[in-house]
Amino acid sequence: QVQLVESGGGLVQPGGSLRLSCAASGTIFSDNSMRWYRQAPGKERELVAGIGRGGTTSYADSVKGRFTISRDNTKNTMYLQMNRLKPEDTAVYYCTMGMVYWGQGTQVTVSS
């Protein structure tokens, strides 16, 4: 049974940083591409960043230059380093494996 567990969310001031983690179990992590999505209140879920099996990355325009996605296959874990956070980054952040398996989400709130 595949499980994805996000962690690392919290409250941070504008301009601050957070690092999210997504720990996977029950599957061969290295064989799968992974993505981060987010959903703000009253808005649709949107793609934030993705990373392929070989490490190729992609980002939404809104986070380019501020967020960095990475993975450590030895730890079955994906990360999202978020810098220069803005209030509009406030959302629940979800990781997904193949758009089939999803984590429970972790709340990120950017506010002074």
PyMOL CGO cylinders between C-alpha atoms (Angstrom):
from pymol import cmd
from pymol.cgo import CYLINDER

trace = [
    CYLINDER, 0.00, 0.00, 0.00, 1.47, 3.31, -1.13, 0.3, 1, 1, 1, 1, 1, 1,
    CYLINDER, 1.47, 3.31, -1.13, 1.60, 6.07, 1.47, 0.3, 1, 1, 1, 1, 1, 1,
    CYLINDER, 1.60, 6.07, 1.47, 2.77, 9.65, 1.07, 0.3, 1, 1, 1, 1, 1, 1,
    CYLINDER, 2.77, 9.65, 1.07, 3.27, 11.78, 4.16, 0.3, 1, 1, 1, 1, 1, 1,
    CYLINDER, 3.27, 11.78, 4.16, 3.99, 15.51, 3.94, 0.3, 1, 1, 1, 1, 1, 1,
    CYLINDER, 3.99, 15.51, 3.94, 5.62, 17.54, 6.69, 0.3, 1, 1, 1, 1, 1, 1,
    CYLINDER, 5.62, 17.54, 6.69, 7.33, 20.85, 7.23, 0.3, 1, 1, 1, 1, 1, 1,
    CYLINDER, 7.33, 20.85, 7.23, 4.46, 23.29, 6.88, 0.3, 1, 1, 1, 1, 1, 1,
    CYLINDER, 4.46, 23.29, 6.88, 3.81, 26.12, 9.28, 0.3, 1, 1, 1, 1, 1, 1,
    CYLINDER, 3.81, 26.12, 9.28, 3.44, 29.85, 9.77, 0.3, 1, 1, 1, 1, 1, 1,
    CYLINDER, 3.44, 29.85, 9.77, 6.14, 32.07, 8.34, 0.3, 1, 1, 1, 1, 1, 1,
    CYLINDER, 6.14, 32.07, 8.34, 6.51, 35.80, 7.73, 0.3, 1, 1, 1, 1, 1, 1,
    CYLINDER, 6.51, 35.80, 7.73, 6.66, 37.19, 4.20, 0.3, 1, 1, 1, 1, 1, 1,
    CYLINDER, 6.66, 37.19, 4.20, 10.17, 36.81, 2.85, 0.3, 1, 1, 1, 1, 1, 1,
    CYLINDER, 10.17, 36.81, 2.85, 10.82, 33.76, 4.99, 0.3, 1, 1, 1, 1, 1, 1,
    CYLINDER, 10.82, 33.76, 4.99, 11.59, 30.16, 4.06, 0.3, 1, 1, 1, 1, 1, 1,
    CYLINDER, 11.59, 30.16, 4.06, 10.21, 26.69, 4.67, 0.3, 1, 1, 1, 1, 1, 1,
    CYLINDER, 10.21, 26.69, 4.67, 11.19, 23.25, 3.50, 0.3, 1, 1, 1, 1, 1, 1,
    CYLINDER, 11.19, 23.25, 3.50, 8.48, 20.69, 2.88, 0.3, 1, 1, 1, 1, 1, 1,
    CYLINDER, 8.48, 20.69, 2.88, 9.12, 16.96, 2.83, 0.3, 1, 1, 1, 1, 1, 1,
    CYLINDER, 9.12, 16.96, 2.83, 7.14, 14.13, 1.29, 0.3, 1, 1, 1, 1, 1, 1,
    CYLINDER, 7.14, 14.13, 1.29, 8.06, 10.68, 2.55, 0.3, 1, 1, 1, 1, 1, 1,
    CYLINDER, 8.06, 10.68, 2.55, 6.93, 7.72, 0.45, 0.3, 1, 1, 1, 1, 1, 1,
    CYLINDER, 6.93, 7.72, 0.45, 6.48, 4.10, 1.42, 0.3, 1, 1, 1, 1, 1, 1,
    CYLINDER, 6.48, 4.10, 1.42, 5.03, 0.98, -0.14, 0.3, 1, 1, 1, 1, 1, 1,
    CYLINDER, 5.03, 0.98, -0.14, 6.49, 1.53, -3.58, 0.3, 1, 1, 1, 1, 1, 1,
    CYLINDER, 6.49, 1.53, -3.58, 9.75, 1.82, -5.48, 0.3, 1, 1, 1, 1, 1, 1,
    CYLINDER, 9.75, 1.82, -5.48, 10.13, 5.56, -5.05, 0.3, 1, 1, 1, 1, 1, 1,
    CYLINDER, 10.13, 5.56, -5.05, 12.92, 5.96, -7.59, 0.3, 1, 1, 1, 1, 1, 1,
    CYLINDER, 12.92, 5.96, -7.59, 10.72, 4.57, -10.38, 0.3, 1, 1, 1, 1, 1, 1,
    CYLINDER, 10.72, 4.57, -10.38, 8.17, 7.37, -10.08, 0.3, 1, 1, 1, 1, 1, 1,
    CYLINDER, 8.17, 7.37, -10.08, 7.92, 11.00, -11.02, 0.3, 1, 1, 1, 1, 1, 1,
    CYLINDER, 7.92, 11.00, -11.02, 6.61, 13.23, -8.25, 0.3, 1, 1, 1, 1, 1, 1,
    CYLINDER, 6.61, 13.23, -8.25, 4.82, 16.55, -8.00, 0.3, 1, 1, 1, 1, 1, 1,
    CYLINDER, 4.82, 16.55, -8.00, 3.84, 19.18, -5.49, 0.3, 1, 1, 1, 1, 1, 1,
    CYLINDER, 3.84, 19.18, -5.49, 0.41, 20.78, -5.73, 0.3, 1, 1, 1, 1, 1, 1,
    CYLINDER, 0.41, 20.78, -5.73, -1.22, 23.42, -3.57, 0.3, 1, 1, 1, 1, 1, 1,
    CYLINDER, -1.22, 23.42, -3.57, -4.76, 24.54, -2.88, 0.3, 1, 1, 1, 1, 1, 1,
    CYLINDER, -4.76, 24.54, -2.88, -5.67, 27.89, -1.39, 0.3, 1, 1, 1, 1, 1, 1,
    CYLINDER, -5.67, 27.89, -1.39, -9.08, 28.53, 0.19, 0.3, 1, 1, 1, 1, 1, 1,
    CYLINDER, -9.08, 28.53, 0.19, -11.72, 28.98, -2.49, 0.3, 1, 1, 1, 1, 1, 1,
    CYLINDER, -11.72, 28.98, -2.49, -9.33, 28.13, -5.30, 0.3, 1, 1, 1, 1, 1, 1,
    CYLINDER, -9.33, 28.13, -5.30, -8.64, 25.11, -7.44, 0.3, 1, 1, 1, 1, 1, 1,
    CYLINDER, -8.64, 25.11, -7.44, -5.68, 22.88, -6.76, 0.3, 1, 1, 1, 1, 1, 1,
    CYLINDER, -5.68, 22.88, -6.76, -2.69, 24.02, -8.82, 0.3, 1, 1, 1, 1, 1, 1,
    CYLINDER, -2.69, 24.02, -8.82, 0.58, 22.46, -9.85, 0.3, 1, 1, 1, 1, 1, 1,
    CYLINDER, 0.58, 22.46, -9.85, 3.60, 23.95, -8.09, 0.3, 1, 1, 1, 1, 1, 1,
    CYLINDER, 3.60, 23.95, -8.09, 6.54, 21.82, -9.21, 0.3, 1, 1, 1, 1, 1, 1,
    CYLINDER, 6.54, 21.82, -9.21, 7.45, 18.41, -10.56, 0.3, 1, 1, 1, 1, 1, 1,
    CYLINDER, 7.45, 18.41, -10.56, 10.49, 16.17, -10.64, 0.3, 1, 1, 1, 1, 1, 1,
    CYLINDER, 10.49, 16.17, -10.64, 11.07, 13.23, -12.93, 0.3, 1, 1, 1, 1, 1, 1,
    CYLINDER, 11.07, 13.23, -12.93, 12.70, 9.91, -12.20, 0.3, 1, 1, 1, 1, 1, 1,
    CYLINDER, 12.70, 9.91, -12.20, 15.99, 11.23, -13.54, 0.3, 1, 1, 1, 1, 1, 1,
    CYLINDER, 15.99, 11.23, -13.54, 15.75, 14.49, -11.64, 0.3, 1, 1, 1, 1, 1, 1,
    CYLINDER, 15.75, 14.49, -11.64, 14.37, 16.75, -14.37, 0.3, 1, 1, 1, 1, 1, 1,
    CYLINDER, 14.37, 16.75, -14.37, 12.44, 19.57, -12.75, 0.3, 1, 1, 1, 1, 1, 1,
    CYLINDER, 12.44, 19.57, -12.75, 9.65, 21.94, -13.75, 0.3, 1, 1, 1, 1, 1, 1,
    CYLINDER, 9.65, 21.94, -13.75, 7.97, 24.84, -11.97, 0.3, 1, 1, 1, 1, 1, 1,
    CYLINDER, 7.97, 24.84, -11.97, 4.91, 26.99, -12.13, 0.3, 1, 1, 1, 1, 1, 1,
    CYLINDER, 4.91, 26.99, -12.13, 5.74, 30.51, -13.26, 0.3, 1, 1, 1, 1, 1, 1,
    CYLINDER, 5.74, 30.51, -13.26, 4.56, 31.88, -9.94, 0.3, 1, 1, 1, 1, 1, 1,
    CYLINDER, 4.56, 31.88, -9.94, 7.29, 30.05, -8.00, 0.3, 1, 1, 1, 1, 1, 1,
    CYLINDER, 7.29, 30.05, -8.00, 10.20, 30.00, -10.45, 0.3, 1, 1, 1, 1, 1, 1,
    CYLINDER, 10.20, 30.00, -10.45, 13.35, 31.34, -8.87, 0.3, 1, 1, 1, 1, 1, 1,
    CYLINDER, 13.35, 31.34, -8.87, 11.92, 31.02, -5.36, 0.3, 1, 1, 1, 1, 1, 1,
    CYLINDER, 11.92, 31.02, -5.36, 11.10, 27.31, -4.93, 0.3, 1, 1, 1, 1, 1, 1,
    CYLINDER, 11.10, 27.31, -4.93, 13.36, 24.32, -5.51, 0.3, 1, 1, 1, 1, 1, 1,
    CYLINDER, 13.36, 24.32, -5.51, 12.12, 20.76, -5.82, 0.3, 1, 1, 1, 1, 1, 1,
    CYLINDER, 12.12, 20.76, -5.82, 14.46, 17.85, -5.15, 0.3, 1, 1, 1, 1, 1, 1,
    CYLINDER, 14.46, 17.85, -5.15, 14.43, 14.18, -4.24, 0.3, 1, 1, 1, 1, 1, 1,
    CYLINDER, 14.43, 14.18, -4.24, 16.58, 11.77, -2.28, 0.3, 1, 1, 1, 1, 1, 1,
    CYLINDER, 16.58, 11.77, -2.28, 15.92, 8.26, -3.57, 0.3, 1, 1, 1, 1, 1, 1,
    CYLINDER, 15.92, 8.26, -3.57, 17.99, 6.75, -0.75, 0.3, 1, 1, 1, 1, 1, 1,
    CYLINDER, 17.99, 6.75, -0.75, 15.47, 8.19, 1.72, 0.3, 1, 1, 1, 1, 1, 1,
    CYLINDER, 15.47, 8.19, 1.72, 12.36, 7.77, -0.46, 0.3, 1, 1, 1, 1, 1, 1,
    CYLINDER, 12.36, 7.77, -0.46, 11.70, 11.45, 0.10, 0.3, 1, 1, 1, 1, 1, 1,
    CYLINDER, 11.70, 11.45, 0.10, 10.92, 14.48, -2.03, 0.3, 1, 1, 1, 1, 1, 1,
    CYLINDER, 10.92, 14.48, -2.03, 11.47, 18.06, -0.88, 0.3, 1, 1, 1, 1, 1, 1,
    CYLINDER, 11.47, 18.06, -0.88, 10.26, 21.52, -1.71, 0.3, 1, 1, 1, 1, 1, 1,
    CYLINDER, 10.26, 21.52, -1.71, 12.53, 24.33, -0.55, 0.3, 1, 1, 1, 1, 1, 1,
    CYLINDER, 12.53, 24.33, -0.55, 10.47, 27.53, -0.51, 0.3, 1, 1, 1, 1, 1, 1,
    CYLINDER, 10.47, 27.53, -0.51, 12.27, 30.85, -0.25, 0.3, 1, 1, 1, 1, 1, 1,
    CYLINDER, 12.27, 30.85, -0.25, 11.10, 34.46, -0.37, 0.3, 1, 1, 1, 1, 1, 1,
    CYLINDER, 11.10, 34.46, -0.37, 7.62, 33.35, 0.55, 0.3, 1, 1, 1, 1, 1, 1,
    CYLINDER, 7.62, 33.35, 0.55, 4.68, 35.62, -0.21, 0.3, 1, 1, 1, 1, 1, 1,
    CYLINDER, 4.68, 35.62, -0.21, 1.19, 35.79, 1.32, 0.3, 1, 1, 1, 1, 1, 1,
    CYLINDER, 1.19, 35.79, 1.32, -0.19, 34.38, -1.93, 0.3, 1, 1, 1, 1, 1, 1,
    CYLINDER, -0.19, 34.38, -1.93, 1.80, 31.19, -1.31, 0.3, 1, 1, 1, 1, 1, 1,
    CYLINDER, 1.80, 31.19, -1.31, -0.57, 30.42, 1.58, 0.3, 1, 1, 1, 1, 1, 1,
    CYLINDER, -0.57, 30.42, 1.58, -2.22, 27.09, 0.84, 0.3, 1, 1, 1, 1, 1, 1,
    CYLINDER, -2.22, 27.09, 0.84, -2.35, 23.43, 1.73, 0.3, 1, 1, 1, 1, 1, 1,
    CYLINDER, -2.35, 23.43, 1.73, 0.51, 21.72, -0.08, 0.3, 1, 1, 1, 1, 1, 1,
    CYLINDER, 0.51, 21.72, -0.08, 0.12, 18.18, -1.33, 0.3, 1, 1, 1, 1, 1, 1,
    CYLINDER, 0.12, 18.18, -1.33, 2.58, 15.73, -2.84, 0.3, 1, 1, 1, 1, 1, 1,
    CYLINDER, 2.58, 15.73, -2.84, 1.49, 13.22, -5.42, 0.3, 1, 1, 1, 1, 1, 1,
    CYLINDER, 1.49, 13.22, -5.42, 2.93, 10.20, -7.14, 0.3, 1, 1, 1, 1, 1, 1,
    CYLINDER, 2.93, 10.20, -7.14, 1.60, 9.84, -10.64, 0.3, 1, 1, 1, 1, 1, 1,
    CYLINDER, 1.60, 9.84, -10.64, -1.56, 11.78, -9.78, 0.3, 1, 1, 1, 1, 1, 1,
    CYLINDER, -1.56, 11.78, -9.78, -2.82, 8.50, -8.33, 0.3, 1, 1, 1, 1, 1, 1,
    CYLINDER, -2.82, 8.50, -8.33, -1.49, 8.60, -4.82, 0.3, 1, 1, 1, 1, 1, 1,
    CYLINDER, -1.49, 8.60, -4.82, -1.75, 11.73, -2.68, 0.3, 1, 1, 1, 1, 1, 1,
    CYLINDER, -1.75, 11.73, -2.68, -0.59, 12.79, 0.72, 0.3, 1, 1, 1, 1, 1, 1,
    CYLINDER, -0.59, 12.79, 0.72, -2.82, 14.32, 3.34, 0.3, 1, 1, 1, 1, 1, 1,
    CYLINDER, -2.82, 14.32, 3.34, -1.41, 17.81, 2.84, 0.3, 1, 1, 1, 1, 1, 1,
    CYLINDER, -1.41, 17.81, 2.84, 0.51, 20.26, 4.99, 0.3, 1, 1, 1, 1, 1, 1,
    CYLINDER, 0.51, 20.26, 4.99, -0.60, 23.82, 5.69, 0.3, 1, 1, 1, 1, 1, 1,
    CYLINDER, -0.60, 23.82, 5.69, 1.66, 26.72, 4.75, 0.3, 1, 1, 1, 1, 1, 1,
    CYLINDER, 1.66, 26.72, 4.75, 0.63, 30.15, 5.99, 0.3, 1, 1, 1, 1, 1, 1,
    CYLINDER, 0.63, 30.15, 5.99, 2.58, 33.25, 5.02, 0.3, 1, 1, 1, 1, 1, 1,
    CYLINDER, 2.58, 33.25, 5.02, 1.53, 36.19, 7.15, 0.3, 1, 1, 1, 1, 1, 1,
    CYLINDER, 1.53, 36.19, 7.15, 2.96, 38.97, 9.26, 0.3, 1, 1, 1, 1, 1, 1,
]
cmd.load_cgo(trace, "trace")
